[in-house]
């Protein structure tokens, strides 16, 4: 596994995958592996579920980085949209907007706010100088890529005709605002216009930060697609790789979890059973062995088909674990298995 970027900034790894393929566990393991290398590592989840906390053996995660007990150099936290949006307004010099009644409405209705806040958090982590490696665990859907489009979403907000109407000083526009006030009520309109005037410079800052971080990700970000060895999961992984290619972002690697190796030949099973023995056991063992061979062969065919359709992707197979991943030691072992994805 490679360390920090050769430049001045930290290493950034973005984990992408559909639900149920072990993406969050893989993100946790990768973060543990980077921390084991001595890198000051933080893992951020923008998935509202509590999977990352569970994977790290924590009861919960807060909205600021917290050390992971039992693992040096590792902290973890989650994106809390409401808390982060209020903090962003305060940090941007508009504390009066944090408690503004329009803010809560916008926070609920502005499509892409969560994605922008994730990009903003990533930007702040990247610029803080506190970290050598940052791992981002995205939601389990194609919408996970929406945070890469956050700059464009903010741009649409800033350039929205209503925003321009409410913040313009033109007398002609003022007549339009007066007419609008008769429709929605002057008091309501005053609240909205006041909020729009206050948010405009904040939105300009948001646009600048998200655009800069998006450009940085395109240059130094390592994007890993996590999937499983099933036809459906691999089809979704192909959609992720195609979507990233459409955004001019190369995929660093594809991690295929829960794979099964072809077992060796069973050979002749000769068992000496006493009167209490089960004479059908050798036949049952052969059936189990044949099923494992068929499963491994089917996975090989699915993976080969995926590689043919995504020839540039570097594939790392992670074998299925009978007992699952239940401890930091398990995560450390998993980290060694997924390390080739970043080599």
C-alpha positions as CSV (number, residue, x, y, z in Angstrom):
1,X,0.0,0.0,0.0
2,X,1.4,3.4,-1.0
3,X,1.8,6.2,1.5
4,X,1.1,9.9,1.2
5,X,1.2,11.7,-2.1
6,X,4.6,12.9,-3.3
7,X,3.3,16.5,-3.2
8,X,2.5,18.6,-0.2
9,X,-1.1,17.3,0.3
10,X,-2.3,14.2,1.9
11,X,-3.3,11.0,0.1
12,X,-7.1,10.9,-0.7
13,X,-8.9,7.6,-1.4
14,X,-12.6,7.6,-2.3
15,X,-14.5,4.4,-1.9
16,X,-17.4,3.8,-4.2
17,X,-19.8,0.8,-4.5
18,X,-23.3,-0.5,-4.3
19,X,-25.0,-1.7,-1.1
20,X,-24.2,-5.1,0.4
21,X,-20.7,-5.6,-1.2
22,X,-18.6,-4.7,1.8
23,X,-17.7,-1.2,0.7
24,X,-17.7,0.4,4.2
25,X,-15.8,-2.5,5.7
26,X,-13.2,-2.2,3.0
27,X,-13.0,1.6,3.6
28,X,-12.4,0.9,7.3
29,X,-9.8,-1.8,6.6
30,X,-8.0,0.6,4.1
31,X,-7.9,3.3,6.8
32,X,-6.5,0.9,9.4
33,X,-3.9,-0.2,6.9
34,X,-2.7,3.3,6.2
35,X,-2.7,4.1,9.9
36,X,-0.5,0.9,10.4
37,X,2.0,2.4,8.0
38,X,2.3,5.4,10.4
39,X,0.2,7.8,8.4
40,X,-2.1,10.1,10.3
41,X,-5.3,8.9,8.8
42,X,-8.9,10.0,9.0
43,X,-11.9,8.2,7.5
44,X,-15.0,10.2,6.7
45,X,-18.3,8.6,5.9
46,X,-21.1,10.5,4.1
47,X,-23.3,7.5,4.3
48,X,-26.1,8.3,6.9
49,X,-26.1,4.6,8.1
50,X,-24.0,3.6,11.0
51,X,-22.0,1.0,9.1
52,X,-18.6,2.7,9.5
53,X,-19.0,2.9,13.3
54,X,-19.9,-0.8,13.4
55,X,-17.0,-1.8,11.2
56,X,-14.6,0.0,13.6
57,X,-16.2,-1.4,16.7
58,X,-17.6,2.0,17.8
59,X,-21.0,2.7,19.3
60,X,-21.4,5.8,17.2
61,X,-19.6,8.5,15.3
62,X,-19.8,12.3,15.8
63,X,-19.4,15.2,13.4
64,X,-15.8,15.8,14.2
65,X,-12.8,13.4,13.9
66,X,-12.5,11.1,17.0
67,X,-9.6,8.7,17.7
68,X,-10.4,5.0,17.1
69,X,-9.5,3.1,20.3
70,X,-7.0,0.4,19.8
71,X,-5.6,1.8,16.6
72,X,-2.8,4.5,16.6
73,X,-2.9,7.2,14.0
74,X,-6.6,6.7,13.1
75,X,-9.6,8.9,13.5
76,X,-13.1,8.6,12.1
77,X,-16.2,10.8,11.8
78,X,-19.4,11.2,9.8
79,X,-21.1,14.0,8.0
80,X,-24.0,15.5,10.0
81,X,-25.7,17.7,7.4
82,X,-27.6,20.1,9.7
83,X,-24.7,20.6,12.1
84,X,-22.2,21.0,9.3
85,X,-24.4,23.5,7.3
86,X,-24.8,25.7,10.4
87,X,-21.1,25.5,11.1
88,X,-20.3,26.4,7.5
89,X,-22.5,29.6,7.8
90,X,-20.7,30.6,11.0
91,X,-17.3,29.9,9.6
92,X,-18.2,31.9,6.4
93,X,-19.0,35.0,8.5
94,X,-22.8,34.7,8.3
95,X,-23.7,33.5,11.8
96,X,-27.0,35.3,11.6
97,X,-28.1,32.8,8.9
98,X,-27.5,29.8,11.0
99,X,-30.7,30.3,12.9
100,X,-32.6,31.9,10.1
101,X,-35.9,30.2,9.4
102,X,-35.2,30.0,5.7
103,X,-32.0,28.1,6.3
104,X,-33.8,25.1,7.6
105,X,-36.1,25.0,4.6
106,X,-33.2,25.3,2.2
107,X,-31.2,22.6,4.0
108,X,-34.1,20.2,3.5
109,X,-34.9,21.1,-0.1
110,X,-31.7,22.1,-1.7
111,X,-30.7,19.1,-3.8
112,X,-27.0,18.4,-3.5
113,X,-26.4,20.1,-0.1
114,X,-25.1,16.9,1.4
115,X,-22.8,16.3,-1.5
116,X,-21.5,19.9,-1.3
117,X,-20.9,19.6,2.4
118,X,-19.0,16.4,1.9
119,X,-16.8,18.2,-0.6
120,X,-16.4,21.1,1.7
121,X,-15.4,18.8,4.6
122,X,-12.9,17.0,2.3
123,X,-11.4,20.4,1.3
124,X,-11.0,21.4,4.9
125,X,-9.4,18.1,5.9
126,X,-7.1,18.3,2.9
127,X,-6.0,21.9,3.7
128,X,-5.7,21.4,7.4
129,X,-2.2,19.9,7.4
130,X,-3.4,17.5,10.2
131,X,-3.6,14.4,8.0
132,X,-1.4,12.3,5.8
133,X,-4.2,10.2,4.4
134,X,-8.0,10.7,4.0
135,X,-10.4,7.9,3.2
136,X,-13.9,8.8,2.1
137,X,-16.7,6.3,2.4
138,X,-19.6,7.3,0.0
139,X,-23.3,6.2,0.1
140,X,-24.1,2.9,-1.6
141,X,-25.6,4.2,-4.8
142,X,-24.7,5.9,-8.1
143,X,-25.6,9.1,-6.3
144,X,-22.3,8.6,-4.5
145,X,-20.7,10.4,-7.4
146,X,-23.0,13.5,-7.0
147,X,-20.5,15.1,-4.7
148,X,-18.1,15.4,-7.6
149,X,-20.8,17.6,-9.2
150,X,-21.2,19.7,-6.1
151,X,-19.6,22.8,-7.7
152,X,-22.1,22.8,-10.5
153,X,-25.0,22.4,-8.1
154,X,-23.8,25.5,-6.1
155,X,-23.3,27.4,-9.4
156,X,-27.0,26.6,-10.3
157,X,-28.0,28.0,-6.9
158,X,-26.1,31.2,-7.3
159,X,-27.3,31.8,-10.8
160,X,-30.9,30.8,-10.1
161,X,-33.3,33.5,-11.5
162,X,-35.0,33.8,-8.1
163,X,-31.7,34.3,-6.3
164,X,-30.7,37.0,-8.8
165,X,-34.1,38.6,-8.5
166,X,-33.9,38.8,-4.7
167,X,-30.3,40.2,-4.6
168,X,-30.5,42.7,-7.5
169,X,-30.6,46.4,-6.8
170,X,-32.1,47.3,-10.2
171,X,-35.3,49.4,-10.0
172,X,-36.9,47.2,-12.6
173,X,-36.2,44.2,-10.6
174,X,-37.4,46.0,-7.5
175,X,-40.8,46.3,-9.2
176,X,-40.8,42.6,-9.8
177,X,-40.0,41.9,-6.2
178,X,-42.8,44.2,-5.1
179,X,-45.2,42.3,-7.3
180,X,-43.9,39.0,-5.9
181,X,-44.5,40.3,-2.4
182,X,-48.2,40.8,-3.1
183,X,-48.3,37.1,-4.1
184,X,-46.5,35.5,-1.2
185,X,-46.8,38.2,1.4
186,X,-44.4,41.1,2.0
187,X,-43.1,39.8,5.4
188,X,-42.3,36.4,4.0
189,X,-40.6,37.9,1.0
190,X,-38.5,40.2,3.3
191,X,-37.3,37.2,5.2
192,X,-36.4,35.3,2.0
193,X,-34.7,38.4,0.4
194,X,-32.7,39.0,3.5
195,X,-31.5,35.4,3.6
196,X,-30.7,35.5,-0.2
197,X,-28.6,38.7,0.3
198,X,-26.7,37.1,3.2
199,X,-26.2,33.7,1.5
200,X,-24.9,35.1,-1.8
201,X,-21.3,35.8,-0.6
202,X,-21.3,32.5,1.3
203,X,-22.4,30.7,-1.9
204,X,-19.6,32.3,-3.8
205,X,-17.1,31.0,-1.3
206,X,-18.8,27.6,-1.5
207,X,-18.4,27.6,-5.2
208,X,-14.8,28.5,-5.1
209,X,-13.9,25.8,-2.5
210,X,-15.8,23.0,-4.2
211,X,-14.4,23.8,-7.6
212,X,-10.9,23.8,-6.2
213,X,-11.3,20.5,-4.4
214,X,-13.0,18.9,-7.4
215,X,-9.9,19.8,-9.5
216,X,-7.6,18.5,-6.8
217,X,-9.5,15.2,-6.7
218,X,-9.2,14.8,-10.5
219,X,-5.4,15.2,-10.1
220,X,-4.5,13.2,-7.0
221,X,-7.5,11.3,-5.8
222,X,-7.4,7.5,-5.8
223,X,-10.9,6.1,-6.6
224,X,-11.5,2.5,-5.6
225,X,-14.7,0.7,-6.8
226,X,-15.8,-2.0,-4.4
227,X,-18.0,-4.9,-5.6
228,X,-18.7,-8.6,-5.2
229,X,-18.3,-11.6,-7.5
230,X,-22.0,-11.7,-8.7
231,X,-23.4,-10.7,-12.0
232,X,-25.6,-7.9,-10.5
233,X,-22.8,-6.4,-8.4
234,X,-20.3,-6.4,-11.2
235,X,-22.8,-4.7,-13.6
236,X,-23.2,-2.0,-11.0
237,X,-19.4,-1.7,-10.7
238,X,-19.2,-1.3,-14.4
239,X,-21.7,1.6,-14.2
240,X,-19.5,3.2,-11.6
241,X,-16.3,2.8,-13.7
242,X,-18.1,4.2,-16.7
243,X,-19.5,7.2,-14.8
244,X,-16.1,8.0,-13.4
245,X,-14.6,7.8,-16.9
246,X,-17.3,10.2,-18.1
247,X,-16.0,12.6,-15.5
248,X,-12.4,12.2,-16.6
249,X,-11.5,10.4,-13.4
250,X,-9.5,7.2,-13.7
251,X,-10.3,4.3,-11.4
252,X,-7.3,3.3,-9.4
253,X,-8.6,-0.2,-8.7
254,X,-11.5,-2.5,-8.3
255,X,-11.8,-4.6,-5.2
256,X,-13.9,-7.7,-5.6
257,X,-15.0,-9.0,-2.2
258,X,-16.1,-12.5,-1.0
259,X,-14.5,-14.4,-3.8
260,X,-13.9,-18.2,-3.7
261,X,-10.8,-20.0,-5.0
262,X,-11.2,-23.3,-6.9
263,X,-10.6,-26.0,-4.4
264,X,-8.0,-28.7,-5.1
265,X,-9.1,-32.2,-6.2
266,X,-10.8,-34.1,-3.4
267,X,-9.4,-37.4,-4.5
268,X,-10.7,-40.8,-3.3
269,X,-12.2,-40.5,0.1
270,X,-11.7,-43.7,2.0
271,X,-13.2,-43.7,5.4
272,X,-13.5,-46.6,7.8
273,X,-16.7,-46.3,9.6
274,X,-17.8,-48.5,12.5
275,X,-21.4,-49.5,12.9
276,X,-22.4,-46.0,14.0
277,X,-20.7,-44.3,11.0
278,X,-22.5,-42.6,8.1
279,X,-21.8,-44.4,4.9
280,X,-23.3,-41.5,2.9
281,X,-20.7,-39.0,4.2
282,X,-18.1,-39.5,1.4
283,X,-20.8,-38.8,-1.3
284,X,-22.0,-35.7,0.6
285,X,-18.4,-34.4,0.8
286,X,-18.0,-34.9,-3.0
287,X,-21.3,-32.9,-3.6
288,X,-20.1,-30.1,-1.4
289,X,-16.7,-30.1,-3.2
290,X,-18.4,-30.1,-6.7
291,X,-20.6,-27.1,-5.6
292,X,-17.6,-25.2,-4.5
293,X,-15.9,-25.9,-7.8
294,X,-18.9,-24.7,-9.7
295,X,-19.2,-21.6,-7.6
296,X,-15.6,-20.6,-8.1
297,X,-15.8,-21.3,-11.9
298,X,-19.0,-19.1,-12.2
299,X,-17.2,-16.3,-10.3
300,X,-14.2,-16.6,-12.6
301,X,-16.5,-16.3,-15.6
302,X,-18.2,-13.2,-14.2
303,X,-14.9,-11.5,-13.3
304,X,-13.4,-12.3,-16.7
305,X,-16.5,-10.8,-18.4
306,X,-16.1,-7.7,-16.2
307,X,-12.4,-7.3,-17.1
308,X,-13.1,-7.6,-20.8
309,X,-15.6,-4.8,-20.6
310,X,-13.4,-2.7,-18.3
311,X,-9.9,-3.5,-19.5
312,X,-8.2,-0.6,-17.8
313,X,-9.4,-1.6,-14.3
314,X,-6.9,-3.2,-11.9
315,X,-8.7,-6.0,-10.1
316,X,-7.9,-7.2,-6.6
317,X,-9.8,-10.3,-5.3
318,X,-10.5,-10.6,-1.6
319,X,-11.4,-14.1,-0.5
320,X,-14.5,-14.8,1.5
321,X,-14.0,-15.0,5.3
322,X,-15.8,-17.7,7.1
323,X,-16.1,-15.7,10.4
324,X,-16.5,-12.3,8.8
325,X,-14.7,-9.1,9.9
326,X,-15.4,-8.5,13.6
327,X,-12.3,-6.8,15.1
328,X,-9.5,-4.4,14.4
329,X,-7.2,-7.5,13.9
330,X,-9.6,-8.7,11.2
331,X,-9.4,-5.2,9.6
332,X,-5.6,-5.3,9.7
333,X,-5.7,-8.7,7.9
334,X,-8.2,-7.4,5.3
335,X,-5.9,-4.4,4.8
336,X,-3.1,-6.6,3.6
337,X,-5.5,-8.3,1.1
338,X,-6.7,-5.1,-0.4
339,X,-3.3,-3.4,-0.4
340,X,-2.5,-4.4,-4.0
341,X,-5.4,-2.2,-5.2
342,X,-3.3,0.9,-4.4
343,X,0.1,-0.4,-5.5
